[in-house]
């Protein structure tokens, strides 16, 4: 199990850290274009986004997938 976590890019990352990273990388407007959910498009904030993402697993999965694609793109 420990070896699985070493290869997991989400290991040790909080949802807040992931959202902050994506916002700093893309900005709210582009993030809203890439993941079309209102918490990124209409009056966005970290707090409201986290509240929504914690209640909606499908949206959280989209955010996590974009994070993984983004760090893979920037690291190699």
JONOR-V47189 format. One line per field, one symbol per residue. phi: phi as a letter, one per 30 degrees, with the letter a starting at -180 (. if undefined). psi: psi as a letter, one per 20 degrees, with the letter a starting at -180 (. if undefined). Layout:
# JONOR-V47189
phi->???
psi->???
This chain:
# JONOR-V47189
phi->.dddddccdddicdeddddedddddcidddddddbdbddccchdadddddedddcbedddddddddedddddddca
psi->ghhghhjoiipipqhghgggghghghqgghghhhomqhiiholqqgghgggghhinhhggggghgggghghghii.
